[in-house]
Amino acid sequence: MTSTTETISGAVRRPTEPTPLLAAGELPPTQHFIAGQFQAGSSGETQAIVDPCTEATLCEVPQGTAADVDVAVAAALEAKQAWGRKLPKERAEILLAIADRLSENADLLARIESANCGKPLMVSEDDVASSIDSFRFMAGAVRAQTSIAAGEYAQDHLSVILREPLGVVGVVTPWNYPLLMAVWKIAPILAAGNTIVLKPSEQTPLTTLKFAELTADLLPAGVLNIVTGLGPVVGQRLAEHPQVDMIALTGSVNSGRAVARAAADTVKRVHLELGGKAPVVIFEDADLAAAAESLRAAGYWNSGQECGAGTRVLVHESVAERFTELLVQQVSTLVVGEPTAGSDVEIGPMISKAHYERVVGHLERAQSDGARAALGGGALEGQGYFIAPTVLVDVPEGAACTLEEIFGPVVTVETFSTEEEAVTRANGVPYGLAASVWTLNAQRGHDVSSRLDAGTVWVNSHLALANEMPWAGFKSSGYGRDLSAYALDDYSRTKHVMHNKAR
């Protein structure tokens, strides 16, 4: 691995002996999944799936075409009426069976995720556990939906609100949480009575394909379909397809813009969960040790490839030096390595060579602009796409590293002098996905959190999630709600039926 940035030596833990994560036959079939079965793509072209720890090719998957998408949409259309007419109880029972199936195969799914993404096993195991809980929550939520009461709101007319499925939903998922982000879409979309055509990231499709394999006997044919391939081909066709009723995407802001543009011609509904640049506002009365300990995880979880990560610290100038010392102490203890190098490995590689080079470029630019690496600051030597956990200090206000989503193990530290300045600068980015406030003053915590322009704001915490609560952003971070009963609202439509009961 080469870069213009000097590599940092001796920090990647690797297994002493070759230790494969997967046995022969544990990978899923490397084909599209359409109408309940795996089938080859129409083009015959494939793309290599690369292990980011070793740069070795794991397998190859089809490069899907618009024609493949059309076949999958036809299958979803054929299945939608029968699936949509199932009672909530019947769909809930299937979702619970899926949760049980995932639980039975949790170890296998975690190992496939780590092999494909380079994730530490502790991260992959958490992803699988969260996926299982997502299905169990949605199975219950779909049986307990509420709406405005039926009643007489116009003279002699009884109004009834019906909640209906949308139909066929196209889904595009990202590479950072392949299984979990797929499930965040699949569970509520199925619960609401829709059918799906899903495009996983071309870099990380393996757990999504394994999910299809494991659940093929639980879902009617055509209810869930998967087409692998590139966004400008497969994603574009899903977004523009006249018989797809909604397109739901988790991904970058640029991907969201492209999907929204493509969806406009057919005026289909769009659900976007996009990037973030979460500010962490630390006041002078905060528990600095707790904040530093929290950011050890919240800033670097999944190697910083996390849209809600606490990557942009704004700390009061009077406590900035002490907080930075505590943060560096915490981050310096992170264990970087391959997933087979021990259960205590916490940081893995970047997902790909291209992304690795992008993050390295951000670090080079930040340091050339005057920021100083109090820890890390560059790539780690040896094979794979590893970057040292980094804390950047002395960061000039308005530097690119504080405004743009780096999506790597990098936290920047800036200072502020007044509360108003902190709020203004926290809101001074295009993103609005998440933020946190650190203070022991309860009134300040309530007030400042209400003034931050983000869909999720934590007080004295960061990156804690619950399936019962919504996850979504403002501004360039998109719109639409994942998790919670709000997701069921997103993936259904309400119909008003008014009965004239005059006699």
C-alpha positions in Angstrom: 0.0 0.0 0.0 1.5 3.3 -1.1 0.6 6.9 -0.3 2.2 10.3 -0.4 1.6 10.4 3.4 4.4 8.6 5.4 3.0 5.4 6.9 2.9 4.8 10.6 4.6 1.6 11.6 3.8 -1.3 14.0 0.2 -0.7 14.8 -1.9 -3.3 12.9 -2.4 -6.5 14.7 -2.4 -9.5 12.4 -2.9 -13.2 13.0 0.3 -15.2 13.6 -1.0 -17.9 11.3 -3.5 -17.7 8.3 -6.9 -18.0 10.0 -9.7 -17.9 7.5 -13.0 -16.5 8.7 -15.1 -18.7 6.4 -15.1 -22.4 5.6 -15.7 -23.8 2.2 -19.4 -23.4 1.2 -20.3 -20.7 3.7 -20.3 -17.8 1.2 -23.8 -17.2 -0.4 -24.5 -18.0 -4.0 -22.9 -15.2 -6.1 -25.9 -14.5 -8.3 -29.0 -12.2 -8.3 -31.9 -13.4 -6.1 -35.2 -13.0 -8.1 -38.6 -14.6 -7.6 -37.3 -16.8 -4.8 -34.3 -18.2 -6.4 -30.7 -17.3 -7.4 -30.1 -16.7 -11.0 -27.3 -15.5 -13.2 -27.2 -12.0 -14.6 -28.0 -11.1 -18.1 -24.7 -9.6 -19.0 -22.2 -12.2 -17.8 -20.0 -9.4 -16.4 -18.9 -9.7 -12.8 -17.2 -7.6 -10.1 -14.5 -8.7 -7.7 -15.3 -8.6 -3.9 -12.1 -7.7 -2.1 -11.1 -8.4 1.5 -9.9 -4.9 2.6 -7.5 -6.5 5.2 -5.5 -8.5 2.7 -6.5 -7.0 -0.7 -7.3 -10.6 -1.8 -10.4 -11.4 -3.9 -13.1 -13.3 -2.0 -15.4 -14.0 -4.9 -17.1 -12.3 -7.9 -20.7 -11.2 -8.2 -22.8 -10.2 -11.2 -22.8 -6.7 -12.6 -26.5 -6.2 -12.8 -28.2 -4.5 -15.8 -31.4 -2.5 -16.3 -32.8 -5.7 -17.8 -32.1 -7.6 -14.6 -33.9 -4.9 -12.6 -36.9 -5.1 -14.9 -37.1 -8.9 -14.3 -36.9 -8.3 -10.5 -39.5 -5.6 -10.6 -41.8 -7.9 -12.5 -41.4 -10.5 -9.8 -42.1 -8.0 -7.1 -45.2 -6.8 -8.9 -46.5 -10.3 -9.2 -46.0 -10.9 -5.5 -47.3 -7.6 -4.2 -51.0 -8.2 -4.1 -51.0 -11.4 -2.1 -48.3 -10.1 0.3 -50.1 -6.8 0.8 -53.3 -8.5 1.7 -51.9 -10.6 4.4 -53.1 -9.6 7.9 -50.6 -7.7 10.1 -50.5 -10.8 12.3 -49.5 -13.0 9.4 -46.7 -10.7 8.3 -45.5 -10.3 11.9 -45.2 -14.1 12.3 -43.0 -14.2 9.2 -40.8 -11.4 10.5 -40.4 -13.2 13.8 -39.5 -16.4 11.9 -36.8 -14.3 10.0 -35.5 -13.0 13.3 -35.2 -16.6 14.6 -33.4 -17.7 11.4 -30.9 -14.8 11.7 -30.4 -15.7 15.4 -29.6 -19.3 14.5 -27.1 -18.1 12.0 -25.7 -15.1 13.8 -22.1 -16.3 14.0 -22.0 -17.1 10.3 -23.5 -13.8 9.3 -21.0 -11.9 11.5 -18.1 -13.8 10.0 -19.3 -13.1 6.5 -19.7 -9.4 7.3 -16.2 -9.2 8.8 -14.7 -11.1 5.8 -16.3 -8.8 3.3 -15.9 -5.5 5.2 -12.8 -6.1 7.4 -14.9 -5.2 10.4 -13.8 -6.4 13.9 -16.0 -9.2 15.0 -17.3 -7.2 17.9 -18.8 -4.7 15.3 -20.2 -7.4 13.1 -21.7 -9.2 16.0 -23.4 -6.0 17.1 -24.7 -5.4 13.6 -26.3 -8.9 13.5 -27.8 -8.5 17.0 -29.3 -5.2 16.0 -30.7 -6.7 12.8 -32.4 -9.4 14.7 -34.0 -6.9 17.1 -35.1 -4.8 14.2 -37.2 -7.6 12.8 -38.7 -8.4 16.2 -39.6 -4.8 16.9 -41.3 -4.3 13.5 -43.2 -7.6 14.0 -44.8 -6.0 17.0 -45.1 -2.5 15.7 -47.1 -3.4 12.7 -49.8 -5.0 14.9 -50.1 -1.8 17.0 -50.4 1.0 14.6 -52.7 3.9 15.3 -54.3 6.7 13.4 -56.9 9.4 13.8 -60.2 7.9 15.1 -63.0 7.1 12.7 -65.8 9.5 13.2 -68.2 12.0 11.8 -66.2 15.1 10.8 -68.6 16.3 8.1 -72.4 16.2 8.6 -73.9 12.7 8.1 -70.5 11.3 6.8 -68.4 8.7 8.6 -64.7 9.1 7.9 -62.4 6.1 8.1 -58.6 6.1 7.6 -57.1 3.1 5.9 -53.4 2.4 5.9 -52.2 0.7 2.8 -48.9 -0.7 1.4 -47.2 1.5 -1.3 -46.5 -1.5 -3.6 -43.0 -2.2 -4.9 -40.2 -0.4 -3.1 -36.7 -0.1 -4.6 -33.9 -0.1 -2.0 -30.3 1.0 -2.3 -28.0 0.2 0.7 -24.5 1.3 1.6 -21.2 -0.5 2.1 -20.5 0.5 5.8 -23.3 -1.5 7.4 -24.4 -3.9 4.6 -26.6 -6.2 6.7 -27.9 -3.7 9.2 -28.8 -1.0 6.7 -30.5 -3.6 4.5 -32.6 -4.8 7.5 -33.4 -1.2 8.5 -35.2 -1.1 5.2 -36.4 -4.7 4.7 -38.1 -5.1 8.1 -40.5 -2.1 8.0 -41.0 -2.3 4.2 -42.2 -6.0 4.5 -44.1 -5.2 7.7 -46.0 -2.5 5.9 -47.0 -5.0 3.2 -44.7 -4.0 0.4 -42.5 -6.0 -1.9 -38.8 -5.2 -2.5 -36.1 -5.0 -5.1 -32.8 -4.2 -3.3 -29.4 -3.2 -4.7 -26.7 -3.8 -2.1 -23.4 -1.9 -2.4 -21.3 -3.4 -5.2 -18.4 -3.6 -2.6 -20.3 -5.4 0.2 -23.2 -7.6 -1.1 -22.3 -10.8 0.7 -24.4 -10.7 3.9 -27.4 -9.4 1.9 -27.2 -12.4 -0.4 -26.7 -14.7 2.5 -29.8 -13.1 4.1 -31.8 -14.0 1.0 -30.4 -17.6 1.0 -31.3 -18.1 4.7 -34.8 -16.7 4.4 -35.8 -18.0 1.0 -38.2 -20.6 2.5 -39.8 -18.1 4.8 -40.9 -15.4 2.3 -43.1 -16.0 -0.7 -41.3 -15.8 -4.1 -40.9 -12.3 -5.3 -41.5 -10.5 -2.0 -37.7 -9.9 -1.7 -35.5 -9.6 -4.7 -31.8 -8.6 -4.9 -29.9 -7.4 -7.9 -26.2 -6.7 -7.5 -24.3 -4.1 -9.5 -23.4 -0.5 -9.8 -25.5 2.5 -8.6 -25.5 4.4 -12.0 -26.9 1.2 -13.6 -29.0 -0.8 -11.1 -29.8 2.1 -8.7 -30.6 4.4 -11.6 -33.1 1.9 -13.1 -34.8 1.4 -9.7 -35.2 5.1 -9.2 -36.6 5.8 -12.6 -38.7 2.6 -13.1 -42.3 3.5 -13.6 -43.6 0.5 -11.7 -41.5 1.1 -8.6 -43.6 3.1 -6.2 -40.9 4.3 -3.9 -37.1 4.4 -3.8 -35.3 4.3 -0.4 -31.6 4.9 -0.1 -29.0 5.0 2.6 -25.8 6.5 1.2 -23.9 9.6 0.3 -25.4 13.0 -0.4 -24.4 12.7 -4.0 -26.1 9.3 -4.3 -29.2 10.8 -2.7 -29.3 13.7 -5.2 -28.9 11.3 -8.1 -31.7 9.1 -6.9 -34.0 12.0 -6.2 -33.4 13.4 -9.7 -34.1 10.0 -11.3 -37.3 9.5 -9.3 -38.7 12.9 -10.2 -40.0 11.9 -13.6 -42.3 9.3 -12.2 -43.1 11.4 -9.1 -42.4 8.4 -6.9 -41.8 8.8 -3.2 -38.2 9.0 -2.0 -36.7 8.1 1.3 -33.2 9.3 1.9 -30.8 8.7 4.8 -27.5 10.4 3.8 -24.3 11.6 5.3 -23.4 13.4 8.5 -20.8 15.5 10.3 -21.9 15.2 13.9 -20.8 18.1 16.1 -19.9 17.2 19.7 -20.4 20.4 21.8 -18.5 20.2 25.1 -19.1 22.9 27.7 -16.8 23.9 30.5 -19.0 22.2 33.1 -19.0 18.8 31.3 -17.7 15.6 32.7 -14.6 15.6 30.4 -13.5 12.1 31.3 -16.9 10.7 30.4 -17.0 12.7 27.1 -13.5 11.4 26.1 -14.4 7.8 27.0 -17.7 8.1 25.0 -15.9 9.4 21.9 -13.4 6.6 22.1 -16.3 4.5 20.8 -18.6 7.0 19.2 -15.9 8.7 17.1 -14.2 5.5 15.9 -16.9 2.8 15.8 -16.7 0.8 12.6 -13.4 2.6 11.9 -15.2 5.9 11.7 -17.2 4.7 8.7 -20.3 5.7 10.5 -22.6 8.6 9.5 -23.5 9.5 13.0 -20.0 9.3 14.4 -18.9 12.1 16.8 -16.2 13.4 14.5 -16.2 17.2 15.1 -15.5 18.3 18.6 -16.3 21.9 19.7 -14.9 22.3 23.2 -14.9 25.3 25.4 -11.5 27.0 25.3 -11.1 26.9 29.1 -11.1 23.0 29.2 -9.8 22.3 25.7 -6.3 21.3 26.7 -7.5 18.9 29.4 -10.1 17.4 27.2 -7.7 16.8 24.4 -5.3 15.1 26.8 -8.1 12.8 27.9 -9.2 12.0 24.4 -5.7 11.2 23.2 -5.3 8.9 26.1 -8.5 7.1 25.3 -8.0 6.8 21.6 -4.4 5.6 22.0 -5.7 2.4 23.5 -7.7 1.4 20.5 -6.6 -1.9 19.0 -6.3 -1.9 15.2 -6.1 -5.2 13.3 -7.7 -7.9 11.2 -10.8 -9.5 12.6 -9.0 -12.9 13.0 -6.3 -11.3 15.2 -8.2 -11.3 18.4 -11.6 -10.6 20.0 -10.3 -7.3 21.3 -9.6 -5.8 17.9 -11.7 -2.6 17.7 -10.6 -0.9 14.5 -10.4 -2.4 11.0 -9.5 -1.1 7.6 -11.2 1.3 5.3 -13.6 -0.5 2.9 -11.6 -0.1 -0.3 -8.4 1.3 -1.8 -10.3 4.2 -3.3 -11.8 5.1 0.1 -8.5 4.6 1.9 -6.9 7.1 -0.6 -9.7 9.5 0.0 -9.3 9.5 3.8 -5.5 9.8 3.4 -6.0 12.8 1.2 -8.2 14.4 3.8 -5.5 13.9 6.4 -2.8 15.4 4.1 -4.9 18.4 3.3 -5.9 19.0 7.0 -2.3 19.0 8.1 -1.2 21.2 5.2 -3.9 23.7 6.3 -2.4 23.9 9.8 -4.0 21.2 11.8 -1.7 19.0 14.0 -2.1 15.3 14.6 -2.0 14.9 18.3 -2.4 11.2 17.6 -2.1 9.2 14.3 -2.4 11.3 11.2 -1.7 8.9 8.4 -1.8 5.4 7.0 -0.5 2.3 8.7 2.2 0.3 7.1 1.6 -3.1 5.5 -1.1 -4.7 3.4 -4.7 -3.7 3.7 -6.4 -0.3 3.9 -5.6 0.6 7.5 -5.4 4.1 8.8 -4.3 5.1 12.3 -6.9 6.4 14.7 -6.4 10.1 14.5 -7.0 13.2 16.7 -6.5 16.5 14.9 -6.0 19.6 17.0 -5.1 23.2 16.4 -7.7 23.0 13.7 -8.5 26.4 12.0 -12.1 27.4 12.0 -13.7 26.6 8.6 -11.0 24.0 7.7 -12.3 21.4 5.2 -11.7 18.6 7.7 -14.4 20.2 10.0 -16.9 20.7 7.2 -16.7 17.6 5.0 -17.5 14.0 5.9 -14.2 12.2 6.1 -15.7 8.8 7.0 -12.6 7.4 8.6 -11.1 7.1 12.1 -10.6 10.9 12.4 -11.8 13.3 15.1 -11.1 17.0 14.9 -11.0 19.3 17.9 -11.9 23.0 17.8 -12.5 25.5 20.5 -15.2 28.1 21.2 -15.6 30.8 23.8 -19.4 31.5 24.0 -22.5 29.3 23.9 -23.9 31.2 20.9 -20.7 30.7 19.0 -20.8 26.9 19.8 -24.4 26.6 18.5 -23.7 28.7 15.4 -20.7 26.7 14.4 -22.2 23.4 15.2 -25.0 24.2 12.8 -22.6 25.6 10.2 -22.3 22.5 8.0 -24.6 21.2 5.3 -25.4 18.1 7.3 -28.0 17.6 10.0 -28.0 13.9 11.0 -26.8 13.9 14.6 -25.1 15.9 17.3 -24.4 15.8 21.0 -24.2 18.2 23.9 -22.1 17.7 27.0 -23.0 19.7 30.1 -24.0 19.0 33.7 -26.4 21.9 33.6 -29.8 20.3 32.8 -31.4 23.6 31.5 -28.5 24.2 29.2 -28.7 20.6 27.9 -32.4 21.0 27.1 -32.0 24.4 25.5 -28.9 23.8 23.4 -30.2 20.4 22.1 -33.3 22.2 20.9 -31.2 24.7 19.0 -29.1 22.1 17.2 -30.2 21.4 13.6 -30.0 17.6 13.7 -32.4 14.7 13.6 -30.9 13.1 16.7 -29.3 14.9 19.5 -27.8 13.2 22.6 -27.1 14.9 25.9 -24.1 13.5 27.7 -23.9 10.6 25.3 -23.3 9.9 21.6 -24.3 7.2 19.2 -26.7 5.3 21.4 -29.6 3.9 19.3 -32.9 2.2 20.0 -35.1 0.4 17.5 -38.1 2.1 19.2 -36.8 5.6 18.3 -36.5 7.2 14.8 -33.2 7.8 13.0 -33.2 10.4 10.3 -31.6 13.7 9.4 -32.3 17.3 8.4 -30.7 19.4 5.6 -28.3 17.5 3.3 -28.6 14.5 5.6 -31.8 13.6 3.9 -35.4 12.9 4.9 -37.4 9.8 5.8 -37.4 7.9 9.0 -35.6 4.6 9.7 -36.3 2.6 12.9 -39.4 3.0 15.1 -43.0 3.1 14.1 -42.3 6.2 12.0 -40.6 4.0 9.4 -43.9 2.1 9.0 -45.5 5.5 8.2 -42.9 6.2 5.6 -43.5 2.9 3.8 -47.3 3.0 3.8 -50.0 5.4 2.5 -53.1 6.7 4.2 -56.5 6.6 2.4 -59.5 8.5 3.6 -62.8 6.7 3.0 -65.9 8.7 3.7 -69.3 7.0 4.0 -72.6 9.0 3.6 -74.8 7.6 6.4 -77.7 10.1 6.0 -81.1 8.4 6.2 
